[in-house]
Structures are given as structure tokens and as C-alpha cells.
Amino acid sequence: MKAPSPSKAPALLLTIALISSSLTVIAQDSGAPRTQWGAPDLQGVYSIATVTMLERGEQFGGELVISAEEAARVGATGESYLDELVNSGDGEPDVGGYNTFWMDPGERMAEINGEIRSSIIVEPEDGRLPWAEGAQRTIFAGRRSRGAFDGPEVRPMGERCLVGFGSSGGPPMLPVLYNNHSRIVQTEDYVMILAEMNHDARIVRLRDSEHSDTQKWLGDSIGYYEGGTLVVETTNFHDQEGFRGALRHFLYLSPSAKITERFSRLDDKTLLYRFTVEDSSVYSRPWAGEVATDSR
């Protein structure tokens, strides 16, 4: 092969250096897929279904991580719950309602990096919601004061299909009795998080650093990337959306609550979903939870 002329040698060396640098970047990011514009690729359909409760039960003695034997016992209670629904009456099943075929509350405890979790809440350490003094009493008194359901406007939001049941659409996104999937779609300017339940769609603005003053269903969300993590900050919730109750969670959010979510990859099929709730009118301190969502 003919040797390159002295005048072309610097250009050749520069080309080799650039190729080597590119290969290094590819090798470093081989476990973290990226979009065409360089953002961490978190797109896909994920399930958050789990029998793990939001709050830690007393039977776990305050421990966040539990054994496989304990987890198996808890999983069995989830199966018996569905069996009891099927066998709850002597008459024929109601043909106008759902049967257990449509229910998918999860079959196992949440697991993160090989650790089986007793609660979604990880902060405070006891795994319990840090209610502010008198907050629960005020919340329930307000709900009781509504009186009889005189019209559809006082029925629950999920029942009216304005938002999904419980906190399925988030934030925070939490498991419910069925429809526990969500789809993440990314563009350069926005991220959409579409919940299976009620088809609730959250649009996260990536090129905006200021929140809208308008109260919205599911709140007003802005986001940005930190390395391989998508960070979403949400506030200005609709004042009728405060109560969030479902099979395995109960919480309340004021319109001024701030929720920070972090989405990152654990592997090619699993995302780590972590959230922090700040709401000083309801809770005595910020609290946080995390759960792994798997691709199906």
C-alpha cells in the first residue's frame, strides 16, 4: 500500500482520532440507548402492576427489604383477593360489571436490583405517609360535608372518567386494580406519558422552565434530562383532584403540591421510577417512593 504523503498525514491522524473517539462513546453508551437527537431513550410500554402497597404494613417490622418467603405469602393474598371477588355471592354474577378476567392488580412484590420491597415509599424510613397534624381529619371532614350525591358533579373524578381511578395517571403514578400500563413517547421538545387507565395523557414540556399558573388535570409538567435520567417537575393540580384512593394506596395532594419524578433505565426492559412529593399543607415533610416498571 502506498504511504500517505506528508501533507495528508495530519488529516489522516485526525480522522483516526475522531473514529476512535466515536467508538469509545458508543462503547460507553452501549447499555444506554439514545434517541436520534441524543436524549436517553426511555420509550416503550411499561407496567407498574405490583401487590406492594404504597405504605409499609406493620407485619414487616419497619423493614424495607424482605425475604422471598415473606413476598410469596403477600403474593398469595393478592390471588385470594380475586378468588373472593368471584365467590362473593350465591347468585349469578352481575353481567353488567367486570369479572376478574379484566383485573390485573399484579402477582408479586416490587423488586429493585434484586431487593424485594415491602412498600413503595422509601422515605421516611418507616415507609409511612408523614401526615401533618390534623390533615387527615380536615380532609375527611371536607368529604363528608358534601352530603348526598345530588348530581354528577359531586361524584368521584374517576367515576366520571375525568381522570383515572386512584393515582394511575399520576403524578405520582401508582398501581391500581387493572389497566396498570403506560406508554412513554419522546420528541425533542416534549415527552408524553399515556396511562392505560382512562387514556390520561400527560404532556411534559422540555423547553420551558416556568410552570403555567393554570390548574390542570394531572398538573402542569416541565422536564429536563440529567445524564441518563428524565426529570419531571409537576405542580398546579386541579383542586378537584386532591383525593387519590385505590386498592393499595390512599393519599391527598393540594393544588400547590410539587412532585418531582425521575425515570431511568435499569436494563433494556425495565425503568426505575422514583418520585418525591412536597406538600407542606398536607404532609409534615417531603416523602419519596420508587418502583420498577417492566416492559410488556
Contacts in CASP RR format, 6 or more apart in sequence:
PFRMAT RR
TARGET T0000
AUTHOR 0000-0000-0000
METHOD contacts of the structure
MODEL  1
MKAPSPSKAPALLLTIALISSSLTVIAQDSGAPRTQWGAPDLQGVYSIAT
VTMLERGEQFGGELVISAEEAARVGATGESYLDELVNSGDGEPDVGGYNT
FWMDPGERMAEINGEIRSSIIVEPEDGRLPWAEGAQRTIFAGRRSRGAFD
GPEVRPMGERCLVGFGSSGGPPMLPVLYNNHSRIVQTEDYVMILAEMNHD
ARIVRLRDSEHSDTQKWLGDSIGYYEGGTLVVETTNFHDQEGFRGALRHF
LYLSPSAKITERFSRLDDKTLLYRFTVEDSSVYSRPWAGEVATDSR
4 12 0 8 1.000
31 265 0 8 1.000
31 268 0 8 1.000
32 40 0 8 1.000
32 228 0 8 1.000
32 265 0 8 1.000
33 40 0 8 1.000
33 41 0 8 1.000
33 265 0 8 1.000
33 268 0 8 1.000
34 40 0 8 1.000
34 41 0 8 1.000
35 41 0 8 1.000
35 43 0 8 1.000
35 186 0 8 1.000
37 188 0 8 1.000
39 186 0 8 1.000
39 188 0 8 1.000
39 225 0 8 1.000
40 225 0 8 1.000
40 227 0 8 1.000
40 228 0 8 1.000
40 229 0 8 1.000
40 230 0 8 1.000
40 264 0 8 1.000
40 265 0 8 1.000
41 186 0 8 1.000
42 184 0 8 1.000
42 186 0 8 1.000
42 230 0 8 1.000
42 263 0 8 1.000
42 264 0 8 1.000
42 265 0 8 1.000
42 271 0 8 1.000
43 184 0 8 1.000
43 185 0 8 1.000
43 186 0 8 1.000
44 183 0 8 1.000
44 184 0 8 1.000
44 185 0 8 1.000
44 295 0 8 1.000
45 181 0 8 1.000
45 182 0 8 1.000
45 183 0 8 1.000
45 295 0 8 1.000
45 296 0 8 1.000
46 181 0 8 1.000
46 182 0 8 1.000
46 183 0 8 1.000
46 184 0 8 1.000
46 271 0 8 1.000
46 293 0 8 1.000
46 294 0 8 1.000
46 295 0 8 1.000
46 296 0 8 1.000
47 180 0 8 1.000
47 181 0 8 1.000
47 293 0 8 1.000
47 294 0 8 1.000
47 295 0 8 1.000
47 296 0 8 1.000
48 173 0 8 1.000
48 174 0 8 1.000
48 175 0 8 1.000
48 180 0 8 1.000
48 181 0 8 1.000
48 182 0 8 1.000
48 273 0 8 1.000
48 291 0 8 1.000
48 293 0 8 1.000
49 104 0 8 1.000
49 105 0 8 1.000
49 106 0 8 1.000
49 107 0 8 1.000
49 175 0 8 1.000
49 180 0 8 1.000
50 106 0 8 1.000
50 108 0 8 1.000
50 109 0 8 1.000
50 110 0 8 1.000
50 120 0 8 1.000
50 175 0 8 1.000
50 291 0 8 1.000
51 74 0 8 1.000
51 75 0 8 1.000
51 77 0 8 1.000
51 78 0 8 1.000
51 105 0 8 1.000
51 106 0 8 1.000
51 107 0 8 1.000
51 108 0 8 1.000
51 109 0 8 1.000
51 248 0 8 1.000
52 74 0 8 1.000
52 109 0 8 1.000
52 110 0 8 1.000
52 117 0 8 1.000
52 118 0 8 1.000
52 119 0 8 1.000
52 120 0 8 1.000
52 175 0 8 1.000
52 248 0 8 1.000
52 291 0 8 1.000
53 119 0 8 1.000
53 120 0 8 1.000
53 248 0 8 1.000
53 249 0 8 1.000
54 119 0 8 1.000
54 120 0 8 1.000
54 121 0 8 1.000
54 129 0 8 1.000
54 174 0 8 1.000
54 248 0 8 1.000
54 249 0 8 1.000
54 250 0 8 1.000
54 251 0 8 1.000
55 119 0 8 1.000
55 121 0 8 1.000
55 127 0 8 1.000
55 128 0 8 1.000
55 129 0 8 1.000
55 249 0 8 1.000
56 62 0 8 1.000
56 64 0 8 1.000
56 118 0 8 1.000
56 119 0 8 1.000
56 121 0 8 1.000
56 126 0 8 1.000
56 127 0 8 1.000
56 128 0 8 1.000
57 118 0 8 1.000
57 119 0 8 1.000
60 66 0 8 1.000
60 70 0 8 1.000
60 118 0 8 1.000
60 119 0 8 1.000
62 118 0 8 1.000
62 125 0 8 1.000
62 126 0 8 1.000
62 127 0 8 1.000
63 118 0 8 1.000
64 115 0 8 1.000
64 117 0 8 1.000
64 118 0 8 1.000
64 119 0 8 1.000
64 122 0 8 1.000
64 125 0 8 1.000
64 127 0 8 1.000
65 115 0 8 1.000
65 116 0 8 1.000
65 117 0 8 1.000
65 118 0 8 1.000
66 109 0 8 1.000
66 116 0 8 1.000
66 117 0 8 1.000
66 118 0 8 1.000
67 116 0 8 1.000
68 116 0 8 1.000
70 116 0 8 1.000
70 118 0 8 1.000
71 108 0 8 1.000
71 109 0 8 1.000
71 116 0 8 1.000
74 109 0 8 1.000
75 107 0 8 1.000
75 108 0 8 1.000
75 109 0 8 1.000
78 105 0 8 1.000
78 106 0 8 1.000
78 107 0 8 1.000
79 107 0 8 1.000
81 105 0 8 1.000
82 100 0 8 1.000
82 103 0 8 1.000
82 105 0 8 1.000
85 100 0 8 1.000
85 103 0 8 1.000
86 93 0 8 1.000
86 99 0 8 1.000
86 100 0 8 1.000
93 99 0 8 1.000
98 178 0 8 1.000
102 178 0 8 1.000
103 177 0 8 1.000
103 178 0 8 1.000
104 177 0 8 1.000
104 178 0 8 1.000
104 179 0 8 1.000
104 180 0 8 1.000
105 175 0 8 1.000
105 176 0 8 1.000
105 177 0 8 1.000
105 178 0 8 1.000
105 180 0 8 1.000
105 247 0 8 1.000
105 248 0 8 1.000
106 175 0 8 1.000
106 180 0 8 1.000
109 116 0 8 1.000
109 117 0 8 1.000
109 118 0 8 1.000
110 116 0 8 1.000
110 117 0 8 1.000
110 120 0 8 1.000
110 291 0 8 1.000
110 292 0 8 1.000
111 117 0 8 1.000
111 292 0 8 1.000
112 266 0 8 1.000
112 272 0 8 1.000
112 290 0 8 1.000
112 291 0 8 1.000
112 292 0 8 1.000
113 266 0 8 1.000
117 291 0 8 1.000
119 127 0 8 1.000
120 174 0 8 1.000
120 249 0 8 1.000
120 289 0 8 1.000
120 290 0 8 1.000
120 291 0 8 1.000
121 127 0 8 1.000
121 128 0 8 1.000
121 129 0 8 1.000
121 287 0 8 1.000
121 288 0 8 1.000
121 289 0 8 1.000
122 288 0 8 1.000
122 289 0 8 1.000
122 290 0 8 1.000
123 276 0 8 1.000
123 286 0 8 1.000
123 287 0 8 1.000
123 288 0 8 1.000
123 289 0 8 1.000
124 130 0 8 1.000
124 285 0 8 1.000
124 287 0 8 1.000
129 251 0 8 1.000
129 283 0 8 1.000
129 287 0 8 1.000
130 283 0 8 1.000
130 284 0 8 1.000
130 285 0 8 1.000
130 287 0 8 1.000
131 282 0 8 1.000
131 283 0 8 1.000
131 284 0 8 1.000
132 280 0 8 1.000
132 281 0 8 1.000
132 282 0 8 1.000
132 283 0 8 1.000
132 284 0 8 1.000
133 284 0 8 1.000
135 252 0 8 1.000
135 281 0 8 1.000
135 282 0 8 1.000
135 283 0 8 1.000
139 243 0 8 1.000
139 252 0 8 1.000
139 282 0 8 1.000
143 243 0 8 1.000
146 154 0 8 1.000
147 154 0 8 1.000
149 155 0 8 1.000
152 160 0 8 1.000
156 243 0 8 1.000
157 163 0 8 1.000
157 164 0 8 1.000
157 240 0 8 1.000
157 241 0 8 1.000
158 164 0 8 1.000
158 165 0 8 1.000
158 166 0 8 1.000
158 198 0 8 1.000
161 198 0 8 1.000
162 217 0 8 1.000
162 240 0 8 1.000
163 169 0 8 1.000
163 198 0 8 1.000
163 200 0 8 1.000
163 217 0 8 1.000
163 218 0 8 1.000
163 241 0 8 1.000
164 195 0 8 1.000
164 197 0 8 1.000
164 198 0 8 1.000
164 200 0 8 1.000
165 176 0 8 1.000
165 177 0 8 1.000
165 197 0 8 1.000
165 198 0 8 1.000
165 245 0 8 1.000
165 246 0 8 1.000
166 174 0 8 1.000
166 176 0 8 1.000
166 244 0 8 1.000
166 245 0 8 1.000
166 246 0 8 1.000
166 249 0 8 1.000
167 173 0 8 1.000
167 174 0 8 1.000
167 176 0 8 1.000
167 244 0 8 1.000
167 245 0 8 1.000
167 246 0 8 1.000
167 249 0 8 1.000
167 251 0 8 1.000
168 174 0 8 1.000
168 175 0 8 1.000
168 176 0 8 1.000
168 179 0 8 1.000
168 180 0 8 1.000
168 195 0 8 1.000
168 196 0 8 1.000
168 197 0 8 1.000
168 198 0 8 1.000
168 200 0 8 1.000
168 246 0 8 1.000
169 182 0 8 1.000
169 193 0 8 1.000
169 195 0 8 1.000
169 197 0 8 1.000
169 198 0 8 1.000
169 200 0 8 1.000
169 202 0 8 1.000
169 218 0 8 1.000
170 195 0 8 1.000
170 200 0 8 1.000
170 202 0 8 1.000
170 218 0 8 1.000
171 202 0 8 1.000
171 218 0 8 1.000
171 219 0 8 1.000
171 221 0 8 1.000
171 232 0 8 1.000
171 234 0 8 1.000
171 259 0 8 1.000
171 261 0 8 1.000
171 275 0 8 1.000
172 259 0 8 1.000
172 261 0 8 1.000
172 275 0 8 1.000
172 277 0 8 1.000
172 289 0 8 1.000
173 182 0 8 1.000
173 193 0 8 1.000
173 195 0 8 1.000
173 261 0 8 1.000
173 273 0 8 1.000
173 275 0 8 1.000
174 244 0 8 1.000
174 246 0 8 1.000
174 248 0 8 1.000
174 249 0 8 1.000
175 246 0 8 1.000
175 247 0 8 1.000
175 248 0 8 1.000
175 249 0 8 1.000
175 291 0 8 1.000
176 197 0 8 1.000
176 246 0 8 1.000
176 247 0 8 1.000
176 248 0 8 1.000
177 246 0 8 1.000
177 247 0 8 1.000
178 197 0 8 1.000
179 195 0 8 1.000
179 196 0 8 1.000
179 197 0 8 1.000
179 198 0 8 1.000
180 196 0 8 1.000
180 197 0 8 1.000
181 195 0 8 1.000
181 196 0 8 1.000
181 296 0 8 1.000
182 193 0 8 1.000
182 194 0 8 1.000
182 195 0 8 1.000
182 196 0 8 1.000
182 293 0 8 1.000
183 192 0 8 1.000
183 193 0 8 1.000
183 194 0 8 1.000
183 196 0 8 1.000
184 191 0 8 1.000
184 192 0 8 1.000
184 193 0 8 1.000
184 194 0 8 1.000
184 263 0 8 1.000
185 191 0 8 1.000
185 192 0 8 1.000
185 194 0 8 1.000
186 192 0 8 1.000
188 206 0 8 1.000
189 205 0 8 1.000
189 206 0 8 1.000
189 207 0 8 1.000
190 203 0 8 1.000
190 204 0 8 1.000
190 205 0 8 1.000
190 206 0 8 1.000
191 203 0 8 1.000
191 204 0 8 1.000
191 206 0 8 1.000
191 223 0 8 1.000
191 230 0 8 1.000
191 232 0 8 1.000
192 201 0 8 1.000
192 202 0 8 1.000
192 203 0 8 1.000
192 204 0 8 1.000
193 201 0 8 1.000
193 202 0 8 1.000
193 204 0 8 1.000
194 200 0 8 1.000
194 201 0 8 1.000
194 202 0 8 1.000
195 201 0 8 1.000
195 202 0 8 1.000
200 217 0 8 1.000
200 218 0 8 1.000
202 218 0 8 1.000
202 219 0 8 1.000
202 221 0 8 1.000
202 234 0 8 1.000
203 221 0 8 1.000
204 221 0 8 1.000
204 222 0 8 1.000
204 223 0 8 1.000
204 232 0 8 1.000
205 221 0 8 1.000
205 222 0 8 1.000
205 223 0 8 1.000
206 222 0 8 1.000
206 223 0 8 1.000
206 224 0 8 1.000
208 222 0 8 1.000
209 222 0 8 1.000
210 222 0 8 1.000
211 220 0 8 1.000
211 222 0 8 1.000
211 233 0 8 1.000
211 235 0 8 1.000
211 236 0 8 1.000
212 220 0 8 1.000
212 236 0 8 1.000
213 236 0 8 1.000
214 220 0 8 1.000
214 236 0 8 1.000
215 236 0 8 1.000
215 237 0 8 1.000
215 238 0 8 1.000
215 239 0 8 1.000
215 255 0 8 1.000
216 236 0 8 1.000
216 237 0 8 1.000
216 238 0 8 1.000
217 238 0 8 1.000
217 241 0 8 1.000
218 234 0 8 1.000
218 237 0 8 1.000
218 241 0 8 1.000
219 234 0 8 1.000
219 235 0 8 1.000
219 236 0 8 1.000
219 237 0 8 1.000
219 238 0 8 1.000
219 241 0 8 1.000
220 234 0 8 1.000
220 235 0 8 1.000
220 236 0 8 1.000
221 232 0 8 1.000
221 233 0 8 1.000
221 234 0 8 1.000
222 232 0 8 1.000
222 233 0 8 1.000
222 234 0 8 1.000
223 230 0 8 1.000
223 231 0 8 1.000
223 232 0 8 1.000
223 233 0 8 1.000
224 230 0 8 1.000
224 231 0 8 1.000
225 231 0 8 1.000
228 264 0 8 1.000
228 265 0 8 1.000
229 262 0 8 1.000
229 263 0 8 1.000
229 264 0 8 1.000
230 262 0 8 1.000
230 263 0 8 1.000
230 264 0 8 1.000
231 260 0 8 1.000
231 261 0 8 1.000
231 262 0 8 1.000
232 260 0 8 1.000
232 261 0 8 1.000
232 262 0 8 1.000
232 263 0 8 1.000
233 258 0 8 1.000
233 259 0 8 1.000
233 260 0 8 1.000
233 261 0 8 1.000
234 258 0 8 1.000
234 259 0 8 1.000
234 260 0 8 1.000
234 261 0 8 1.000
235 256 0 8 1.000
235 257 0 8 1.000
235 258 0 8 1.000
235 259 0 8 1.000
236 255 0 8 1.000
236 256 0 8 1.000
237 253 0 8 1.000
237 254 0 8 1.000
237 255 0 8 1.000
237 257 0 8 1.000
238 255 0 8 1.000
239 255 0 8 1.000
241 253 0 8 1.000
242 252 0 8 1.000
242 253 0 8 1.000
242 254 0 8 1.000
242 255 0 8 1.000
243 252 0 8 1.000
244 250 0 8 1.000
244 251 0 8 1.000
244 252 0 8 1.000
244 253 0 8 1.000
245 251 0 8 1.000
251 277 0 8 1.000
252 282 0 8 1.000
253 259 0 8 1.000
253 277 0 8 1.000
253 279 0 8 1.000
253 282 0 8 1.000
254 279 0 8 1.000
254 281 0 8 1.000
254 282 0 8 1.000
256 279 0 8 1.000
256 281 0 8 1.000
257 277 0 8 1.000
257 278 0 8 1.000
257 279 0 8 1.000
257 282 0 8 1.000
258 277 0 8 1.000
258 278 0 8 1.000
258 279 0 8 1.000
259 275 0 8 1.000
259 276 0 8 1.000
259 277 0 8 1.000
259 278 0 8 1.000
260 275 0 8 1.000
260 276 0 8 1.000
260 278 0 8 1.000
261 273 0 8 1.000
261 274 0 8 1.000
261 275 0 8 1.000
262 272 0 8 1.000
262 273 0 8 1.000
262 274 0 8 1.000
262 275 0 8 1.000
263 271 0 8 1.000
263 272 0 8 1.000
263 273 0 8 1.000
264 271 0 8 1.000
264 272 0 8 1.000
264 274 0 8 1.000
265 271 0 8 1.000
265 272 0 8 1.000
266 272 0 8 1.000
266 292 0 8 1.000
269 294 0 8 1.000
269 295 0 8 1.000
270 292 0 8 1.000
270 293 0 8 1.000
270 294 0 8 1.000
270 295 0 8 1.000
271 292 0 8 1.000
271 293 0 8 1.000
271 295 0 8 1.000
272 290 0 8 1.000
272 292 0 8 1.000
273 290 0 8 1.000
273 291 0 8 1.000
273 292 0 8 1.000
273 293 0 8 1.000
274 288 0 8 1.000
274 289 0 8 1.000
274 290 0 8 1.000
275 288 0 8 1.000
275 289 0 8 1.000
275 290 0 8 1.000
276 286 0 8 1.000
276 287 0 8 1.000
276 288 0 8 1.000
276 289 0 8 1.000
277 283 0 8 1.000
277 286 0 8 1.000
277 287 0 8 1.000
277 288 0 8 1.000
278 286 0 8 1.000
END
